[in-house]
Amino acid sequence: MKKRGFTLLEMIVVMGIIAFIISVATPYFAKSIKKSKAMADVISARNIAAAIQEAILDGKSIDETTVWSRIENISFLSNYIENFSLLKPKMNNSYDFYYKYEQNKLFIGAGSEGNITTLYPDADIQNYK
């Protein structure tokens, strides 16, 4: 009677193939996770911009500023965005959303003080880390 089963060599070969596939696929998954977080922040920036524009249409005023200011400085924005206090960029826990409003043009960005990447109106995803 012959015993059925895999030899040790066959098992090692299969494990080697699986390890190779994992080592090739892991960097692609990491890149897609990072890209997904960046796109989530771009969508959040668009939502913030839409809320600010809606508030302006409702008669609220926003101060013109040529420097980046934190979104939290716009007091009425919590009326237009649900769970506003929980709104944080996904890319990095230490990042915040910022805005600039100059010459009737609104810019939304994310980052840390002094290192802010514009996400609205034109997202600069390549430099957003």
Salt bridges, closest charged atoms under 4 A:
ASP96 OD2 - ARG70 NE 3.05
ASP96 OD1 - LYS88 NZ 2.54
